[in-house]
């Protein structure tokens, strides 16, 4: 893992300013980002901790929808009364998707930013990976793999 600057944001504005000035990435749950950093797939110059910001709200919108803030944990989303009653499939999908420990840490924003699960992407020693380095090729198309990821596109 490379060295990086760690900053704890005091407000949304502070988080945005820090990301712009450092080129850093936001850290909320960290369940995906930290693993990618350990594997040298992600090498941010800075981590901006947004865990203490008020980004965890879940509420009904006036148009009949739901607003889920980026910092809401998967557990909070799945167990929220509005989600359980109005969006039960979402609740069931979240509850079936990971262990309780991961659901307690993982956030909605992190899920949206999650990177591919391709084993070649996750291993930084493999240089040919269009997801990591566009235009470098795709090893999954060259080599056989027991369970190739579905829906992967390549520009090779």
N, C-alpha and C positions, 0 to 999 in steps of 0.2 A: 504494500500500500504506500502510495506517495504521501509526502507531508502536505498539509493543507492548513489554511487559516480557518478558525472556528469562530463564528460570530452568533450571538444570541440576539435576535431581533426584538426590539421593544414595541414595535408597531408594524402594521402592514406597510406603511410608507417607508419605515426603516428597512424592512425586509427587501422591498423593491429596490431601494437605493443601494443597499449592500450587494444585491445580485448584479446590478448594473455596474457598479464600481469594481467588483472583484471577478465578475464572470462566474460566480459561484452557483451552487445548486442548493435548493431548499431541502431541509431535513425535517421531517415530521415523524412518521413512524420509523423510517429507515430500514424496513424489512427487506427491501429490494436494493436500494442504493448502496447501503453499507456492504452487502455481499458483493456487488459489482465492483466496489472500490477494493475490497480484499483480493479479488481476482484480477485486479489491474485492468478491468474493462472500462470502468469509469475512473477518471482522474481529475476531479474538480480541483480548482485552485483554492476554493473556499466552500465551507458548508455554512449555510445560514439557518440556524435553528429557529423554526417557527412554532414549535410545540406549545409555547406558552401564550400564543396569540389567540384571540377569540375567533377561531375559524371552525368551530365544531357544531354549529347550529344545524338543525333539521326542522323545516316547517312547511306548512301548506302555503301555496301561493294563491293570489286572488284569481288566477285563471284556472284553478282546479288541479294544478300540478304540485310538485314538491321541490323545495330547494334544499340541497344537501351541500353544506360547505366542505371545502377541500380537507379540512382537518378532522372531520368526523371519522371516528374509527369504524371499521367494518362491524364490530360488535354493536356499537351504538346505533348504526344504521339498521342492522338486521333486527334489533330488539326494540326499535322505536315503535310506539303504538301506531302512528300514522303509516309507517312502512308495512308493519304486520297486517294492518286491516285494509289499506287501500292498494298496497303493492306486495301482496304475499309472495309472488314468484321471486321478486327481488330479495326479499328476506330469506326465502328458502335457498336461493342460489348462493347467497353470501354464507349462510350457515353450513352449506355443504362444501364450500370451497377451500377451507383451511382449518387448522387446529384452532382451538380457543385462544391460545397464546398469540398466534399470528393475527387472528381477528381483532384481538385487543390492541395490538400495535399498529397494524396496517390501516392506512387512511384512504379515503375516497380519492384524494388528489394523487397519492402515490400509486394507486391502482391505475389511474388514467395515464400516468407517466411510466408505467412498468415496461421494461424492455422485453424483447423476445426471449423465449425459453430454449432456443436452439442450443444444443450442446457445443457447437462450434463457436457460436457467439460468446458463450459464457467462458470459454477457454481462450485467454488472450494469446497463448502461444500459437494458435492457428491464425496465420496472417490473412488468409483469404476469407473475408467475411464482409459481404456487402452491407450488412446492418451496422457494422462497426466502422468500416472504411469503404464508403461507396466506390464502386468500380473495381474492387479488388478480386471479385469472384465469389463463388459460393461453393464451399466444400460439400454441402449436402447434395448438390447436383453431380458432383464428381464421384464421391464415395458412397457406398451403401451404408445405411445406418438402420439399426433395428426398428426404430419407430420415428421416421422423419417427421418433423413438424409440418403440420398442414397449413395451407394458406400462406406460404412464404413466397414472396416474389423476388426475382433476381434480375439484375441489369447486366449480367454477364454476357 
